[in-house]
Amino acid sequence: MKRLLLVLVAFALILPLSAQDSGQDRGFSAGLNLGSDLLPDPDTGVIESWSKLGFRPDLAIGKFGIGLDLTLRFQLYPESSSDPIKIYKWDWIPNTAEGKTIFDVYLPKIMYVRYGLRGVDPLYAKLGSIDDFTLGNGLIINDYANTRFLPDQRIFGLQAGIDGELFNVPYFGLEALTGNLAKLDVVGGRVYLRPLAFLGKSVLGRTQLGATGVVDQDPYLYTAPGTGSLIYVLGADVTMPILTNPALSLTAYVEGAREMNESMGAIAGIGGKLIGFMKYGLQFRYLQEGFIPSYFDANYDILRDERYDFIAANPTPGAFIPSWQAFLGFDLFSDKLVFDATVSGPFDSVINDADDSTEYPHLKGSLVLKEGLISGLSLEGSYEKFFIGKGTPNTFLDKVKDLIDPTDAAIGFAVHYKTGATVLTLDYAIRWDPSLASGAGDWDVSSSLSASVRF
């Protein structure tokens, strides 16, 4: 064991020199990651601390890039074993009891494979982690991510797009995604047309007519695989980019959607940038009871079973509820400080114990501080609060108090401190899960502490 540790230390000291000499001209970099994760023991299910040693090479050549995550999680001299080292076997062996296959285990060791960039190149594709994917204007898919189980579990997805401009035929385009390529559970896409593209870069020439469809073939994939029926959402939109100047942009749009229980929703709004760094958006919403706006959002993977249960419990649509949504964000100091906040809610007061999240105000916010603004420090934080005001008197002050109550919320943050080539990282995620503690609700917590060396 001592020899093994000496080899690992020597590897960490020698590899940076060889990597810098051989890979610099072709955009190669790599990192070593040392730390610990809280994970369930594969044999007992008890949450324990596991050490980890990771190697993360990253190669970029032109529009092509690939990154790997080769992480070994282990325990030295564990109390539950007579062996000097215990490997976390679910990182390497499929857990068939949970329906895992070899693709679930080994595909996620590829952090990403990409070609081109969305919004820049007419052809792009990215396989691996998905952070914030939106289709259309976000009524169906808004900031969808498949990274909510990190660091415990990495999921390998796909997002891709092609624009007819690639073939000098700018009349059509297509974007598609799947959240988990090994399972093909969440699969969706949007086809759009520019019927007046012959008018060039004019407002009418840039106007898009889009159609979106998304299906989840296993809403209980991460809780009880194969026990639920599929869920689907269909929609259409008209999107008109009126101003496209980087300092002042304005897009107007309308979008409608229909969910599996035949409930419908429609939005009309504007959005864009002011003075180059301020992002804004305003929507009027007309949503039917039983309709969930942005059904596939950033926290979908951890809320998918609850949303399916809600749809199944509301098989027929109810009355339409007028509501609103406002968005404000800032990109400051050359995008080194980014803040976004979205607030939505109905125009009328609601019943205090209703189970429909659209009948309550909803807040979603994020803050990103990139390296360079404060020496050595960078961080990301997010806060999302559902059912604001539920179960309390429906006054404005009560809603403000409930806003900071973490019940029915999802909270996450990551703090990075860099000194030299070493980065110390603390990842922490906490969300309210109403299914825990015999239905009374409790916290689901995930955390990770690590040190990485980048070279």
N, C-alpha and C positions, 0 to 999 in steps of 0.2 A: 504494500500500500504506500509506504514512504517513497519507493521508487516511482510509483505511478504519479504521486503528487509532484515529485521533482521533475518528471518528464513534462507534466502539464505546465509548470512554471517556466521551464526552459522554452517550451513551445510558445508561450505567451511573449517571451522576451525576444526570441529569434524571428518569429513570423513577421512582425512589423517591418523588419529590415528587408526581408526577401520580398514582401508585398510591395513596398515602395519602389524597389529597384525594378521589378518586373512589370508592374501593372500601371504605372502612373500615366504613360502615354496613351493608354487605351481606356482610361476612365475606370480603373479598378480600385476598389477600396474594400476594406474588411474590418470586422470588429470582433472582439472577444467579450462575452457577457458572463459575469459571475454574479450570483445572487441566490435568492430563495423564493419559493412559491408555497402558498398554502393549498394543499391538494388532498383529496380523500385517499386513504391507503387502499391500494387495489384489492387487498385481501379482506380488510375489516370494514372499510368505508368510513373510518374515523379520519377527521381532518387533521393533517400533520404538516410539518414544515419539511420541505424537500429542497436540498441545495441544487443549483443548476450551473452548468458550464455550457456556454453556447458559442458557436462560431458562425458569423454572419458575413459572408462574402457578397459583394455587390459589383456588378459589371455593367457598364453603359457603353454602347457603340452606336453612335448616331442616334436614330430614333428607337433603337432597340435597347432594352435594359432587363436585367434579371437579378433578383436577390434571393438568397437562401437563408434559412433559419435552421441550423443543425444544433439542436440543444439536447443535452443529456441531463436529466434530473435524477437525483440519487440521494441516498442517506448513507453516511459513514457510521459504521458500527451501530446499526439500529438495534433497539431493545427487543424488537419483535423477531429478530433473526440472529442466527449464530454466524452468518457470513459477515465479513468486514465491510462489504458494500452491498446496498440494495438498490437496484435500478427501478425507476418508475416504468413498469412494463407497458402501460397503456400508451406510452409515447411510441412504442415500436411494435406492439402486438394488438390487432383489432379486438375490441371488447364486443364479442358477438352477442352477449346478453343485452347490450344496448343497441344492437343492430348495426354496429360499425363494421366496415370493410377495410381492405388494404388501401383503398383509395382515400378513405377518411383519415388514415394514419399518415400516409406518405405524401399525398398531394400538398397538405398544409406546410410541409417542410420547405416548400417554395413560397417565400414571402410574396413575390410577385414576378410576373413576366409581362412586359409591356412592349407595345409598338405604337409610337406616336403619342400625342397628347389630346385629350378631349378639349374642344373649343379652339384648338389651334390647327390640327391636322384633319383633313377630310376623311382619313382612315385611321382609326385608333383601336387598340384592344389592350385590355389589362386583365390578367389572371392572377388570383390571389386575394389579398385583403381589399375590401371595398369600404371606403370611409364615409362618403357623402354623395350618393348617386340620386339624382332627381330626374324624373321623366315629365316632359311637358311643363306645367306650372305647379306641380306638386300636389294636386288633389288626390292622386292615387299613390304615387311614390314620391316621397320627399325626404331627402338626406338619408336614404336607406344605407345601412351599414351591416356588415357581417362580422364585426370585430368586438361585439359586446361580451364574448366569453373569454377574451384575452385577460390575463396571461394563461388561464387554465387550458384553453382550447383555441387553436387557430383554425379557421374555416377557409376553404379554397373556393373562391367564386370567380365569376367572369362578367366583365362589362365591355361592350364593344359598340362601335358605331361606324357608319359609312355614309358619306354625303355624295350626291351625284356630281358635285363640283369636281370630284376626283376624275371623272370621265368627261368633263366639260358639259355635263347635262345637269344643271343646278335645280331641276324641278322636283327632286325627291330626296329622301334620306331615311335612314333606319338606325335606331339605337336599341340595344337589347342587353339583358343581364340575367344571371342566375346567381342566387346567393350562395349555393353550395353545389359545386360541379360534381361532387361525388354522389350526391343524392338527387340533384335536379328537382329540388323541392319548390323554391320560389323561382319562377321563370316569367319574364315579362319583356315587353318591348313596345316601342312607339314608332309608327310609320308616319312620316310627314311629307306633305306636298307643298311646293311653291308654284301654284298654277300661273302666276303672273311674273315668273322669274325673268321673262324676256324684257321686263321693264328695268332690269339692272338693279342697282343699289337703292332704288327709291323705296318708299314705305310699302307700297303695294308689291313691289318686286321681292321684298324680304318677307312678306306675310306668309305664315305657315298654317296649313290645315292639318291637324294631327289626329291620330287614333291610337289609343293605348289599351293594352290588355295585359293583365297580370294574374297568375294562378299560383296558389300554394297547394301542392299535392299532399302535404302531410303537416297540418297545423300543430300536431302534437309531437313533432320530430324530436324535440329536446326534452320532452317530459314522458310521453308514452307513445313511442313511434308506432305508426300504422293503425291507431285506434280512432282517427277522425276522418271525415270526408274532406274533399278538397274545397278550397275557397277561391273565388275568382272575382275580379273587378274589371269592368269595361268602361271606357270613357272616350271623349273626343274634345278637341280644343281648337280655338282660333287664336293665334299669337301674332301680334303686330309690333315689330321693333320700330318705334317712331323716331327716336334719337339714338345714335350709336357712338357719339363722341365719348372718348374715355373720361373727360371731365364732366360731362352731363349726358346721361342716358335715360331713356324712358321707353318702357315696353308696356303695351296694353294687351289684355287677354280676357277671354272667357273660356271656361272649361266645365264640362259636366261629366258625371260618372254614375254608374249603377252597380251595386254590390249584389252578392249572391242571394240575399233575402229580398231582392227587388226594391230595396230602398235606394233613393237617388239623392244626389247633391249637385249643386252648381255654384260656381264662383265667378266673379268678375272683378278685375283689379288692375292695378298699375304697379310698376316697380322699376328700379334702376339705381343710378348713382348721382350724387350731387357733389360738386366741387372735387370730384375725383376720388375722394376717400370716404364719403358718407353714403351708405347703402340704405335704401328705403323701400317700403312696400305697403300697400293698403288694399284690402279685399272686402267686398261685400259677399256674404255667403247665404245661401238658401238651402239648408240641409234638412232632410227628412228624418224624423225620429227612427232610430235604428241604423242610420248611416254613420260610418266612422270616417271622417276626412283624413287624408294622408295615411291610409290604412297601413301601408308599408313605409315605416319611418325609421329613424335611427335606432329606436329601441324595439323594433318589431320582433327580433329573434327571442327576446326575453319576455315579450308580452303576447306572443302569437296564440298561445293556447287560451288565454283570457279573452282575446278578441274573437276567436272562433266560438267560444262559449257564449259570448254576447250575441253574435250573429245567429247562432243556433237557437238562442232563447227568444229572439225577436224575428220570427219567420215572416211576419207581414209588416210592411212599412206603416209608419204613423203619420202625423201631421208634419208640415214643413215648419221649420224654426228659422226665422231670420237671425243672422249672426254676423260677426265681423272678425277681421284679423289685421293686426298691424305689425310691421317689421321695421326695425331700425338697427343699423350696424355701422361700425367704423373700422377702417383700415388705416392705421397711423404709422408714421416713421418707417415708410417703405415696407408696409405689411408686417412689421415686426410686432405690432400690437393690434390684435383683431378682436373685436367684440361684436356679438350678434345677440339680439333679443327679439323673440316673437311672442305676442300676446293675442289670444283669441277668446271669444265668448259670445253668448247670445245677447240680443238686445233686451230681452225681458228677463225678469227674475225667474228662478227655477225652484222645483221641489227639492227640499233639503236631503232627501234620501233616494233620489232617482239613481239608476245604475247606468244611464246613458252619459258618457263623458262629454258629449257635445252640448249638454245642457248646463255645463259649468265653464267658468273661465279656465284657461289653460296657458301655462307659461313655459317657454323653452329658451334657455340662454346658454351662451358659451363664451369663453375667454381664452385667447391664445397669446402667450408672450414668447416670442422667438428669441433665440440666442443673439446677443449683440447689443440689445438695449440695456440690459443690466448684466454686468460682467459675470460670466459663468452660469447665469440662471436662465432657465426657460421652463415654461409650464403650459398645461392645457387643463381647463376645467369646464364642466358642463352641469347644468341643473335643469331638470324637467319636472314640472308639477302638474298633476292631473286633479280633477275634481276639487278645484279651489272653492271653498265654502260649503262643501258637503257635510251634512250633519251639524251645522252651526247656524245660528240666526243669520238671515240673509242680508245683513247690513254691509255697507262698504268697509267699515272698520273691521268687522269679523272676517271679511275676505282677505284683508291685508294681513291680519294675524295668521290666518290659515296659510297664506302664501309662503311663509318661512317655516311652517310645520312640515317636516320631511315625510310625514305619512302620505302615501300615494305619490311618492316622488322617486326619481332616479338621479343619483348624484355620482359624478366621477371626476377624478383629477389625477394628473401625473405631474410630478415635479422632477426636473433634471438639473443637476449641478455639475458643471464641467470644470475640471482642473487639469491642465495639460491635455493629454490624450485620453484621460479617464473621465467617464460620465457616471455619476451616481443617480439612480432613478428610483422613485417611489411611485407606484401605481396603486390607486385605491378606487374601488367602485362599490356603491351601496344602493340598493333599491328596495322599495317596499313590495313585498310579495303577499297578497291577501290569502293565498292558498296555504301558507305556512301556519304553524301553531294552531292546528285543528280548525283552520278557517278564520281565526281571529286576525291573522296577519302578523308578519314579522319581517325582520331584515334579512336580505340575502347579500352577503358581503364577499368581495374578492379583493385580494391585495397581493402585491409583489414588491420586493426590494432587491435591487440588483446594481452591479457595477460593471461597466463595459469599457473596453479600450478600443478606440477607433484609430485606424491607421490606413 
